[in-house]
Amino acid sequence: MVIKEFIKELKQSHPMFQSISERALMESLQVFRTFELREGESASIGGFSGDLLFVVIGKVEVTGVNGDKKELDPGDTSSKPMLFPEHPQLLTITAIEDSWLCHLDVDAFSYLSGLEETLDDIKAGGRYDAALLDKMRASTAFRRLPIEYIEDAVKGISEVAVRAGDEVISDGKEIKAFYVIAAGRAEVLRLNPESGDIEKTEELGPGDEIGEEAIIMAAKSPCTVRMLEDGVLFAMDVAKFREILQKPLLAEVVPEVARAMYSGGHMFVDVRFVEEYEESHIVGCVNVPLFDLMKRRAEFDDSKQYVVYCRSGRRSAVAAFKLKQLNIDAVSLKGGIKAWTYNDLLEPVS
């Protein structure tokens, strides 16, 4: 089976993948790794606690760290994906029949899902050029932006056509914009202080950024970037770039503050999967898995205040952002439940 067919099967069989486009999954394979096992073959795999295992095709036997065995097929993991044990413990997977499996980094996937939904909302609103949004969506540079910055970034971006030989930035001169290469290739030229020669130090291609370091440091360009071929750049003027960088991040609270908020009656929401919640959770919290959040938005009261948490803080940052879009007062627990040291407020008690 080729990867495109695998992704189609994944989307059809597992609800949490259905909100993500095939294109986005194809371009973001780093959030999950896939592997194939022929009947009778075995593999030992490990991940971090909170990672998930899906059987997409076939049937396997999973042997846990304590020797316990469980048979899984696509129907099993569609409703209840298997959680990985704490690293560095390994699971042994044996194929009962030819199988294809997916190991998911759920935090990275949650960010991707939130980013896709945000870009879809912006596109559906018709406020910005749809073709430009699609190009930005394919750029790795913009995937690294916090989700709450995306619309501001879209507002400040323009497309610039460039020709082979054009200097995007020049050594020793002021930088006028932050650039991301959308199409074409460029070379970076720097002065060698020992020889006094101008030397080519690297090549840049689609997705690579130009000018970020100098803008942040408020310095002149330390190099020249020259196009090697005709291309297209995304450009954001320096003032807008600095404005976005200086915006406060989505509200996070450290565990000590969250503990005080707990005592003050804030509502706590666990956005992990049910299996993670059942292992251990903060006493009195409500479990609303991130991929169900928008379906269950009616359960949130805009007169109340919420602290949302996950394993590490990444999923809860996405959840808090989504809730804020609904005018729900929500903050994310920094570091997630891994950073929560109040064992008297955990159940089962750890």
N, C-alpha and C positions, 0 to 999 in steps of 0.2 A: 504493500500500500504506500502511495506517495503521500507527502505531508499535507497537500491540499485536501485529499480525500479524508485523511485522518482528522483534520480540523473540522470538516463538515460533519463527520460522525460525532466528534466531541460536542459540537454545538447542538446537534439533534438529541443526543443522549443525556446531556447534563445541563439542567436549567441555569446554573450560574454562568455558563458561557454564552447564553443566548443573547445577552445585551451587547456583546462585543462583536464587531464586524469581523468577517473572515480576513479582510485585509489587515486589520489591526493585529489580529492574532498571528498572521503570517509575519508581520514586521516586528513582532515582539516575542519571538520564540524564547528569549532569555528568561521569561517569567515561568516557563515550564520546560521540562525536558521529557522527551518521549523515548520509549524503548520498546523493542519487539522481542518476544520470547516464543520460540517454537515449542511445540508440545514436548514436555519432558525436560526442557532447559530450565536452569535456575540462575538467579542473580541475587546478590546481596547488595542492598542499597540503603543509604542513610540520608537523613535530612535534618532540618532543625524542627524543634517542637512547634507545631502549628502548620507545618507543610502538609499537603494533602496528596493522597494517592487515589487515582481513578483508574478503573479498568474500562477501557473504551471498546475493546473487542475481545471476545474470548472468555476464558475462565482460568483463574489461578488459585493456588493455595499459598497463603501468607503465613510464615512462621515468625512469631514474635520473639522478643529477647528472652522471654521466660519459657520458650518452647511451645507455647499455645499456638494452635493452628486454626485457620479460618479460610473458608472458600469464598471467593468473591467473583462476581460477574458484573457487567455494566449496570444491571438493574439494582444491584446492591449499592454500588458507589454513586449512582445517580441521586438516590435519596439520602445516602449517608456515606460520604467519602471517608476513607480511612486516614486517621491522623498518624503522623510519624512520631516515634518516641523521641525522647531527649537525645540530642547529639552527644556522643558519637555512637550510640547504639544503632544496630543495623536490623533491617527486616530481610528475611529470605523469601524471595518470590519464586515459586515453581509453577510453570505453565501446565495446566491440566489439558488444555488444547491451545492451538496457536492463538497468541494474545498480543495486544498492543496496549501499553499502559502510559499514563501521564503522571508525572511528579510535579506538583504545582507549588511555586513560591507564592503563597496566598497574599502576603503583604504587597508584593510587587504587582500581582494581578489586580488587587483592589485599587491600587493607584491607577493602573491602566483603565480599569472599568470606569472609575470616577472621571478620568480625563476624557474618555470617549463620550460619556453622557454630557459633560460640560460643553464640549465642542459641538455635539449634536444640538444642544439647546441654543447655543449661539447661532448656529447655522439655520435652525428652524425659525429663529426670530427675524431672519432676513436683514440683519443690521450691517452685515459685512460681506465682502466678496466671497462667495462660496468656493470658488476655485482656489483662492488664496488660503482659505481655511484648510482645504484638503491638503495643500502642499505643506502647510505648517504642521498639520497632524502627522505627516510622514517624517517630519524632521526630529531626529533624536534630541536636538538641542532644546526644543520646546517641550519634549516629554519630561525634561528634568525640572521644569518650573513647578513650584507649588500650584495646585489646582486653582487656588483662590486668586492667582495672578494672571490666569490665562486670558480672561476677557480684556484686561488692561493691556496685555501684550498684543492682542489682536488689534486693538484700537490704534496702537502706535506703529504697526508694521506696514511697510510699503515694499513693493517689488521694484528692483532696479536691474535693468538689462546691462550687461557688461560685455566688452569685447576682449579677445585675446590681446595681451599687452597692456591693458588698463591696470593702473596701480590703485588698488582698493584703499590701502593706507600706505603712507610713505615715512621712512625712517626720519625721526627728528621733527616731524610735523604734528600739528594738532589732529586729533581724531574727531571726525564729525558725526560718526554714527557707530552703533554696534551692528555687526553684520553676521548673518548665517548664510552659508553657501547653499542655495537651493538646486543649482545645476551648474556643471562645469568644474574645472580644477584650477588650482592656483598654486604658486610657489611662494615660500617664505625666504626672504633674503636678509641676512644679518651681517654686520661688520665683524670680522675676526680681529680682535684687539691686538693679537700678536703679529699677524702678517699684514694687517691693514687692508686686506682684501674683502670684497663683498662676496659672501658665500651663500649658496642655497642650502638651507638646513632641513627643510621638510616640504612635503606637498600636502595640500588640503583638498578635500572633496566635499560632496553634498553632506550636509549636517554639521560640518565643522564651523566653528565660531571664529570671528575676527574682531579684535579690538577690546575684548572684555577686560583683560588685565590692565591695560593702560587707562581705560575709563575709570575703573575702580580706584586705581592709584592716583588719578588726576594728573597723569604724566603724558608726555608726548610719546608718539609711537616709537617703540624700541626696534622696529624692523619695517621692512617693506613687504607688502603682499601684492603680488602681481598675477593677473589672470594668465593661465597657460592656454585657455581656450575660451570661446564665447560661452557665456553663462548667464545665470540669474542669481541675484542676491536678495535676501530679506534684509531690510534696513530699518533700524529704529534709532531715532536721533538720541544724542547723548543725554539730554535733559530727561526724556521719557525713560530711558534705560535706568538712570540714577533714581528717578522717582519710584520705579517699580522695585528696585533693589532696597530702597529705604522704607518701603511700606512694612508695617508690622506684620509678622507672620500670623496665621490663624491662632486664636487664643489657645494656649496650652497651660495646664497647671501642673506643678510638681506634686508628687504624692503627699507631701506635708500639707499643702494647701487643699488638695482634694480630700484629705482626711477631715480637715476643718469643715469643708463644704458638706461632707457626709453627715457630720454632726449637726450641721445647720439645716438639714432637711432636703438638700439637693437630690434629685433623682439620678440614679446611676444606671447606665445602659451598657450591657456587654454586647459588642457587635461581632464577636467571634462565632464560629460554627457551634452548633449544639453540642457536638462531641467535646470541643474545647471547654465550653461552659460547664459541662457535666463533670469534667476532671477537677475543676476548682474555679470558684468565682466569688466576687464580693457579695457579702450577705445583703439580701434585700434588693439586688439589682434585677433588671428585666433583661432577658436575652432577646435581642433583635438582630439576627445575622445581617451583615452589611448588604448582602445581595437582596435581602427582603425589606430593606429600610424604606424605600419609596412606596412599596406596596402597603406597608403598615404605618404610613405617616399619620393616619387618623388617630393612632394611639398616643400621639404626642400632644401635649397641652401647651399652647403658646403662653399660658400664664405661669408656667413652671420653669425651673432652671435644671439643666441636665449636665451631667458629667459622663462622657462616653469613653469607653476604653476597649482595648483589644490586647493582643499579646505584647506588642512592642511599641505601639503608638502610631503606627503608619495607617492601619485601617481606620482607627478612630479619628485621625485627622481628616480623612475623606468623609467619614460619617458626620463629623461636626460641621464641616463645610456644607454638606447637603442639607443638614438641619437648619443652618443659618440662612440658606436660600429660601427656606420655608418660614422664616421669621421665628424660628425656635431658638431660644437662648441656650446654646450648647458650647461646652469647652471639651478639649481632649486631654486625657490623662497622659502626661509626658512619660515616655518609657513603658507605658502599658502595665499590665498586671505583673510583668517581670520586675518592675521597680516598686511594686506595692509591698511594703514590709510589715504591714499590720495583719499578722497571721490570725489574730483574734477575730478579724472581720472577714475571714475567708471560710467558705464551706465547699466541700468537706474541709475540715481544719487541716492545714498542711503541717 
